[in-house]
Amino acid sequence: MGKGRQKHTENGGRRPRAYKWSVPTHQFRLDVVRYFETHPMEATMSEFYKGLTGSQRQTKRTSVYLWRKNKDKLEELCKTTATSQLRKVRLRGMATTLTRDTEVHIVQWINTYRVQSLPVSSLMLHRKALSIAKDMGIPRNVFAASRGWATGFLRRHHLAFRAKTRQGQTKPDNADAALHAFNVQVKQKMAELGVDVVYNADQTLVFFEYLPKSTITTKEANTVWVRSTGKDKERFTCMLLGDSLGRKYPPYLVLKVTPSKIAATRAENYAKRHGFDGCCGRSLATLQARNNVIIYGNNSGWWNEGLTIDWLRFNFGSRPDMDTPMLLLVDEFSGHWTDSVLACARELNVELMPVPAGCTSVCQPADVAWNRPLKTRLRTRWIEYLEQQMADHEASVADGKTFKMIAPSRDDVVEWVASAWGDLTADTIANGFRGVLKETSNRSAKLS
């Protein structure tokens, strides 16, 4: 049944506004308060709420008095257009599902992990939030701990995801204390031996590919595929040696090779050709001479006890004054501290001193100053190698050939290492010793 014709009123046939569902903006509230300061309440109600009567009018009168009490807050909110047009005041990103006390509990949980220097990933935050929501009786379809919630949560509590800059068992404060203690020990040992130059050796891994961990792509992409030659895990070991005067010595490289199954041939290859067969040995001899490196080969490509002994004899076994002791800092890798290695070091008058375990990032000169610029140069060489492949492909695109990424050869990577090591300046090498030797004389103790 139709409602019939509406009654004629001064509003043109429409019902008068009841102001039931309209939430006023901050600017509207401030305008009401300012008007009320110079006019009586009845005039204010007639100006802003025409047609209201009874309890509805009384409700708005109460609101005006409340707004007047909060005038300072309203004036602050109306300083900018963005906030003046808002109807509610809420912290940016504030979730309405989890209470603020609940979020504070999550922050405390994060702090508990970070005090122990433990990582807190996005997945861990997601699981913790869902666990708390479940305890509160909030169903999954109401609160899913989404990425949007996580972003707002981090912003509200001044948190952020950060890449780790250091890892290990020793906390930074303890590492600084260990550095100070190690500094004292090294200086005492130098005074005991009567030397003013310290050497440091460290082995590091060199990879055939340096694929970046992230890449630029479209936001809509569900799968981010990166081409690889399949050699991103292939690597060899590089042993570096430098001293506190900034001098560098030839790198020792350990490549992975398959040794002969015949014991006599295997022994001959190691004695005459550093573990390689006759064919490879001749080409590697040329590669060594061209790049001023020493290359060995074994079935793992890792450093070991026998290589440590050969390395000690090569670097310290033919110096002019064998009666002058040498102080060498090395980490606690097991291959440096076997009985055979220690006996060889005593024979060569080399004093081995261990770098504190877990503190190599601040106590070992190689980790402090050499390795990072070396790896940066290796990544740069790999990028240049990739860019050259792309340039060659684009130059021959008319031939219709499909691009195929080619892995660098062993000779290429050896040349990269030699070049990167050669690019490091004497200041870079010497800077690694500054934490260990804050004041060192410049008297020389040359190796030959």
C-alpha positions as CSV (number, residue, x, y, z in Angstrom):
1,M,0.0,0.0,0.0
2,G,1.4,3.4,-0.9
3,K,2.3,5.9,1.7
4,G,0.3,8.6,0.0
5,R,1.3,12.2,-0.5
6,Q,3.8,13.6,2.1
7,K,2.6,16.4,4.3
8,H,3.5,19.9,3.2
9,T,6.1,21.4,5.5
10,E,8.6,24.3,5.4
11,N,11.3,21.8,4.3
12,G,9.5,21.3,1.0
13,G,7.7,18.0,1.9
14,R,10.8,16.3,3.4
15,R,11.0,15.2,6.9
16,P,13.1,17.4,9.2
17,R,16.7,16.3,9.8
18,A,17.2,14.4,13.0
19,Y,21.0,14.5,12.9
20,K,21.0,11.0,14.2
21,W,23.6,9.3,12.0
22,S,25.8,12.3,11.0
23,V,29.1,12.5,12.8
24,P,30.4,16.0,12.7
25,T,33.9,16.8,11.6
26,H,36.4,18.5,13.9
27,Q,36.1,21.7,11.9
28,F,32.3,21.7,12.4
29,R,32.6,21.2,16.1
30,L,35.1,24.1,16.4
31,D,32.8,26.3,14.4
32,V,29.9,25.5,16.8
33,V,32.1,26.2,19.9
34,R,33.3,29.6,18.5
35,Y,29.7,30.6,17.7
36,F,28.6,29.5,21.1
37,E,31.2,31.8,22.7
38,T,29.5,34.9,21.4
39,H,25.9,33.7,21.3
40,P,23.5,32.0,23.8
41,M,22.8,28.3,23.6
42,E,19.3,28.7,22.0
43,A,20.7,30.8,19.2
44,T,23.5,28.2,18.7
45,M,21.1,25.4,18.4
46,S,18.9,27.3,16.0
47,E,21.9,28.1,13.9
48,F,23.4,24.6,13.6
49,Y,20.5,22.2,14.5
50,K,17.3,23.6,13.0
51,G,14.2,21.6,13.7
52,L,15.5,19.5,16.6
53,T,13.2,19.2,19.6
54,G,12.9,17.2,22.8
55,S,15.6,14.7,23.7
56,Q,17.4,15.1,20.4
57,R,17.9,18.8,21.0
58,Q,19.1,18.1,24.6
59,T,21.6,15.6,23.3
60,K,23.1,18.1,21.0
61,R,23.2,20.7,23.8
62,T,25.3,18.2,25.8
63,S,27.6,17.7,22.9
64,V,28.2,21.4,22.5
65,Y,29.3,21.7,26.2
66,L,31.6,18.7,25.7
67,W,33.2,20.2,22.6
68,R,33.8,23.5,24.5
69,K,35.8,21.6,27.1
70,N,37.9,20.1,24.3
71,K,38.4,23.4,22.4
72,D,42.2,23.3,22.7
73,K,42.3,19.8,21.2
74,L,39.9,20.8,18.4
75,E,42.0,23.9,17.5
76,E,45.1,21.7,17.3
77,L,43.3,19.2,15.0
78,C,42.0,22.0,12.8
79,K,45.5,23.4,12.0
80,T,45.7,21.2,8.9
81,T,43.0,20.5,6.4
82,A,43.5,16.8,6.5
83,T,42.8,16.4,10.2
84,S,40.1,19.2,10.3
85,Q,37.9,17.1,8.0
86,L,38.2,13.9,10.1
87,R,35.5,12.8,12.4
88,K,37.5,10.6,14.7
89,V,40.9,10.8,16.4
90,R,42.8,7.6,16.2
91,L,46.5,6.8,16.0
92,R,47.6,6.3,12.4
93,G,47.2,2.6,11.5
94,M,45.6,1.7,14.8
95,A,43.9,-1.6,14.5
96,T,40.5,-2.0,16.1
97,T,40.7,-5.7,16.6
98,L,43.6,-6.1,19.0
99,T,43.6,-3.7,22.0
100,R,46.5,-1.4,22.7
101,D,47.4,-3.4,25.8
102,T,47.6,-6.5,23.6
103,E,49.9,-4.8,21.1
104,V,52.1,-3.6,24.0
105,H,52.4,-7.3,25.0
106,I,53.6,-8.2,21.5
107,V,56.2,-5.4,21.7
108,Q,57.4,-6.8,25.0
109,W,57.7,-10.2,23.3
110,I,59.8,-8.7,20.5
111,N,62.0,-7.0,23.1
112,T,62.6,-10.3,24.9
113,Y,63.9,-11.8,21.6
114,R,66.0,-8.8,20.7
115,V,67.6,-8.6,24.1
116,Q,69.1,-12.0,23.3
117,S,70.0,-10.8,19.8
118,L,67.6,-13.3,18.3
119,P,65.9,-12.4,15.0
120,V,62.2,-11.7,14.7
121,S,60.9,-12.3,11.2
122,S,57.6,-11.3,9.7
123,L,56.4,-14.9,9.9
124,M,57.2,-14.9,13.7
125,L,55.2,-11.7,14.2
126,H,52.3,-13.2,12.2
127,R,52.2,-16.4,14.3
128,K,52.5,-14.5,17.6
129,A,49.6,-12.1,16.7
130,L,47.4,-15.0,15.6
131,S,48.2,-16.9,18.8
132,I,47.2,-13.9,21.0
133,A,44.0,-13.4,18.9
134,K,43.1,-17.0,19.4
135,D,43.6,-16.7,23.2
136,M,41.3,-13.6,23.1
137,G,38.6,-15.6,21.2
138,I,38.9,-13.6,18.0
139,P,38.2,-15.9,15.0
140,R,40.6,-16.0,12.0
141,N,38.0,-14.5,9.7
142,V,37.9,-11.4,11.8
143,F,41.7,-10.9,12.4
144,A,44.2,-12.5,10.1
145,A,47.4,-10.6,11.2
146,S,47.7,-9.4,7.6
147,R,50.6,-7.5,6.1
148,G,48.6,-4.3,6.5
149,W,48.1,-4.9,10.2
150,A,51.8,-5.6,10.6
151,T,52.8,-2.4,8.7
152,G,50.5,-0.4,11.0
153,F,51.8,-2.2,14.1
154,L,55.4,-1.5,13.3
155,R,54.6,2.2,12.5
156,R,52.7,2.7,15.7
157,H,55.5,1.3,17.9
158,H,58.4,2.8,16.0
159,L,59.7,-0.5,14.8
160,A,61.0,-1.6,11.4
161,F,62.4,-4.7,9.6
162,R,66.1,-4.2,9.3
163,A,68.8,-6.3,7.6
164,K,71.3,-7.8,10.0
165,T,74.7,-6.1,10.0
166,R,76.4,-8.6,12.2
167,Q,75.8,-12.1,13.3
168,G,77.4,-14.5,15.8
169,Q,77.2,-15.7,19.4
170,T,79.0,-12.7,21.0
171,K,77.0,-9.5,21.6
172,P,78.5,-6.2,20.4
173,D,79.2,-5.0,23.9
174,N,81.0,-8.2,24.8
175,A,82.9,-8.0,21.5
176,D,84.2,-4.6,22.3
177,A,85.4,-5.8,25.6
178,A,87.1,-8.8,23.9
179,L,88.8,-6.4,21.4
180,H,90.2,-4.4,24.3
181,A,91.5,-7.5,26.0
182,F,92.9,-8.8,22.8
183,N,94.7,-5.5,22.1
184,V,96.4,-5.8,25.5
185,Q,97.4,-9.4,24.8
186,V,98.8,-8.7,21.4
187,K,100.9,-5.8,22.6
188,Q,102.2,-7.9,25.5
189,K,103.2,-10.7,23.0
190,M,104.9,-8.2,20.7
191,A,106.9,-6.8,23.6
192,E,107.8,-10.4,24.7
193,L,109.0,-11.3,21.2
194,G,110.6,-8.0,20.5
195,V,108.7,-7.4,17.2
196,D,106.8,-4.4,15.9
197,V,105.0,-5.9,12.9
198,V,102.0,-8.3,13.2
199,Y,100.7,-10.6,10.5
200,N,97.1,-11.8,9.9
201,A,95.9,-14.6,7.7
202,D,92.3,-15.5,7.0
203,Q,90.6,-17.9,4.5
204,T,87.4,-16.8,2.8
205,L,85.2,-18.4,0.2
206,V,85.1,-17.2,-3.4
207,F,82.0,-18.0,-5.5
208,F,81.7,-18.4,-9.3
209,E,78.4,-16.5,-9.3
210,Y,77.2,-13.6,-7.2
211,L,73.5,-13.5,-7.8
212,P,71.8,-10.6,-6.0
213,K,69.2,-11.5,-3.3
214,S,66.6,-9.1,-4.7
215,T,65.8,-7.7,-8.1
216,I,63.6,-5.0,-9.6
217,T,60.4,-6.3,-11.2
218,T,56.8,-5.4,-11.6
219,K,54.6,-5.2,-8.5
220,E,52.0,-7.6,-10.1
221,A,54.5,-10.4,-10.6
222,N,53.7,-13.5,-8.5
223,T,56.9,-15.3,-9.4
224,V,60.2,-13.6,-9.6
225,W,62.5,-15.8,-11.7
226,V,66.2,-15.0,-11.9
227,R,68.4,-16.8,-14.5
228,S,71.4,-18.7,-13.2
229,T,74.1,-20.9,-14.8
230,G,73.7,-23.4,-11.9
231,K,77.1,-22.5,-10.5
232,D,75.8,-20.2,-7.7
233,K,76.9,-22.7,-5.1
234,E,80.3,-23.5,-6.7
235,R,83.2,-22.0,-4.8
236,F,86.8,-22.3,-3.8
237,T,88.9,-21.2,-0.8
238,C,91.2,-18.2,-0.8
239,M,93.8,-17.6,2.0
240,L,94.9,-14.0,2.4
241,L,97.9,-12.7,4.3
242,G,98.7,-9.1,5.2
243,D,100.7,-7.2,7.8
244,S,100.3,-4.2,10.0
245,L,102.5,-2.1,7.6
246,G,99.9,-2.6,4.9
247,R,101.8,-5.1,2.8
248,K,100.0,-7.9,0.9
249,Y,101.3,-11.3,0.0
250,P,100.3,-13.7,-2.8
251,P,96.8,-15.3,-2.2
252,Y,96.6,-19.0,-1.8
253,L,93.7,-20.6,-3.7
254,V,92.3,-24.1,-3.1
255,L,90.2,-25.4,-6.0
256,K,88.0,-28.4,-6.0
257,V,89.4,-31.3,-8.2
258,T,88.9,-35.0,-8.4
259,P,92.1,-36.7,-7.2
260,S,93.6,-39.7,-8.9
261,K,92.4,-43.1,-7.6
262,I,96.0,-44.4,-7.8
263,A,97.8,-43.6,-4.6
264,A,101.2,-43.2,-6.2
265,T,99.8,-40.8,-8.9
266,R,97.9,-38.9,-6.3
267,A,101.1,-38.4,-4.2
268,E,103.1,-37.3,-7.3
269,N,100.4,-34.8,-8.4
270,Y,100.4,-33.2,-5.0
271,A,104.2,-33.1,-4.7
272,K,104.8,-31.7,-8.2
273,R,101.7,-30.0,-9.3
274,H,99.8,-29.1,-6.1
275,G,97.2,-31.8,-6.5
276,F,96.5,-31.4,-10.2
277,D,97.2,-33.9,-13.0
278,G,99.8,-33.2,-15.7
279,C,97.6,-31.4,-18.2
280,C,95.9,-29.1,-15.6
281,G,99.2,-28.6,-13.8
282,R,100.8,-27.0,-16.8
283,S,97.9,-24.6,-17.5
284,L,97.7,-23.7,-13.8
285,A,101.4,-23.0,-13.7
286,T,100.8,-20.3,-16.3
287,L,97.7,-19.0,-14.5
288,Q,99.7,-18.8,-11.2
289,A,102.6,-16.9,-12.8
290,R,100.3,-14.5,-14.7
291,N,98.2,-13.6,-11.6
292,N,100.8,-13.9,-8.8
293,V,98.8,-16.5,-6.9
294,I,99.4,-20.0,-5.6
295,I,96.9,-22.6,-6.6
296,Y,96.3,-26.0,-4.9
297,G,93.6,-28.6,-5.5
298,N,91.8,-31.2,-3.4
299,N,88.6,-33.1,-3.5
300,S,86.7,-30.6,-1.3
301,G,88.1,-27.2,-2.1
302,W,88.5,-26.5,1.6
303,W,91.5,-25.5,3.7
304,N,93.2,-28.2,5.8
305,E,96.1,-29.1,8.0
306,G,98.5,-30.0,5.1
307,L,97.8,-26.8,3.3
308,T,98.5,-24.8,6.4
309,I,101.9,-26.3,6.7
310,D,102.7,-25.7,3.0
311,W,101.5,-22.2,3.3
312,L,103.6,-21.5,6.4
313,R,106.7,-22.8,4.7
314,F,106.0,-20.8,1.5
315,N,105.5,-17.5,3.4
316,F,107.9,-17.8,6.3
317,G,110.3,-20.6,5.5
318,S,112.9,-18.6,3.4
319,R,113.1,-15.2,5.0
320,P,116.7,-13.8,5.5
321,D,116.7,-13.8,9.3
322,M,115.1,-16.9,10.6
323,D,116.2,-16.0,14.2
324,T,113.7,-13.1,14.2
325,P,110.3,-14.3,15.4
326,M,107.1,-13.6,13.6
327,L,103.7,-13.0,15.2
328,L,100.8,-14.3,13.2
329,L,97.2,-13.9,14.1
330,V,94.9,-16.7,12.9
331,D,91.3,-17.7,13.8
332,E,90.5,-20.9,15.7
333,F,89.9,-23.1,12.6
334,S,91.0,-26.6,13.6
335,G,93.4,-26.9,10.6
336,H,95.5,-24.1,12.1
337,W,96.1,-25.7,15.5
338,T,97.0,-29.3,15.0
339,D,100.2,-30.7,16.5
340,S,101.9,-30.9,13.0
341,V,101.1,-27.2,12.3
342,L,102.3,-26.0,15.7
343,A,105.5,-28.0,15.3
344,C,106.1,-26.4,11.8
345,A,105.4,-23.0,13.3
346,R,108.0,-23.5,16.0
347,E,110.5,-24.7,13.4
348,L,110.0,-21.5,11.4
349,N,110.1,-19.3,14.5
350,V,106.5,-18.2,13.9
351,E,104.4,-17.5,17.0
352,L,100.7,-18.3,16.3
353,M,98.2,-16.3,18.3
354,P,94.4,-17.2,18.2
355,V,91.8,-14.5,17.4
356,P,89.1,-14.8,20.1
357,A,86.3,-17.1,18.9
358,G,83.1,-15.3,18.1
359,C,84.8,-11.9,17.9
360,T,86.6,-12.1,14.6
361,S,84.4,-9.3,13.2
362,V,86.1,-6.9,15.5
363,C,89.4,-8.6,16.4
364,Q,90.6,-10.1,13.1
365,P,92.1,-7.4,10.7
366,A,90.9,-9.3,7.6
367,D,87.3,-9.3,8.8
368,V,87.5,-5.7,9.9
369,A,88.9,-4.1,6.7
370,W,89.9,-6.5,3.9
371,N,87.1,-9.0,3.2
372,R,84.3,-6.6,2.5
373,P,86.0,-4.5,-0.1
374,L,87.4,-7.7,-1.6
375,K,83.9,-9.2,-2.0
376,T,82.5,-5.9,-3.3
377,R,85.1,-6.0,-6.1
378,L,84.4,-9.6,-6.9
379,R,80.6,-8.8,-7.2
380,T,81.5,-5.9,-9.4
381,R,83.6,-8.1,-11.7
382,W,80.7,-10.6,-11.9
383,I,78.3,-7.8,-12.8
384,E,80.7,-6.5,-15.5
385,Y,81.0,-10.1,-16.8
386,L,77.2,-10.3,-17.0
387,E,76.9,-6.9,-18.7
388,Q,79.4,-8.0,-21.3
389,Q,77.3,-11.1,-22.1
390,M,74.2,-8.9,-22.5
391,A,76.1,-6.5,-24.7
392,D,77.3,-9.3,-26.9
393,H,73.8,-10.7,-27.1
394,E,72.2,-7.4,-28.1
395,A,74.9,-6.9,-30.7
396,S,73.9,-10.2,-32.3
397,V,70.1,-10.0,-31.7
398,A,69.6,-9.9,-35.5
399,D,70.8,-13.5,-35.7
400,G,67.8,-14.6,-33.7
401,K,69.8,-16.4,-31.0
402,T,68.3,-17.0,-27.6
403,F,70.2,-15.5,-24.7
404,K,72.1,-18.1,-22.7
405,M,73.9,-17.1,-19.5
406,I,77.4,-18.6,-19.4
407,A,79.2,-19.2,-16.1
408,P,82.7,-17.7,-15.7
409,S,85.6,-20.1,-16.1
410,R,88.0,-21.0,-13.4
411,D,90.6,-18.8,-15.0
412,D,88.2,-15.9,-15.0
413,V,87.5,-16.1,-11.2
414,V,91.2,-16.6,-10.4
415,E,91.9,-13.4,-12.3
416,W,89.1,-11.6,-10.5
417,V,90.6,-12.6,-7.1
418,A,94.1,-11.5,-8.1
419,S,92.8,-8.2,-9.4
420,A,90.5,-7.5,-6.4
421,W,93.3,-8.3,-4.0
422,G,95.7,-6.1,-6.0
423,D,93.3,-3.2,-5.9
424,L,93.2,-3.1,-2.1
425,T,95.5,-0.2,-0.9
426,A,98.2,-0.4,1.8
427,D,96.0,1.8,3.9
428,T,93.1,-0.6,3.7
429,I,95.3,-3.5,4.8
430,A,96.9,-1.5,7.7
431,N,93.5,-0.1,8.8
432,G,92.4,-3.6,9.7
433,F,95.1,-3.6,12.5
434,R,94.0,-0.3,14.1
435,G,91.7,-1.9,16.6
436,V,94.4,-4.5,17.5
437,L,97.3,-2.1,17.4
438,K,96.3,1.4,18.2
439,E,99.9,2.7,18.3
440,T,102.5,0.8,16.4
441,S,106.0,1.9,15.3
442,N,106.8,1.8,11.6
443,R,109.9,-0.3,11.9
444,S,110.0,-2.9,9.1
445,A,110.3,-6.7,9.3
446,K,110.4,-7.7,5.7
447,L,109.7,-11.1,4.2
448,S,111.5,-12.3,1.2
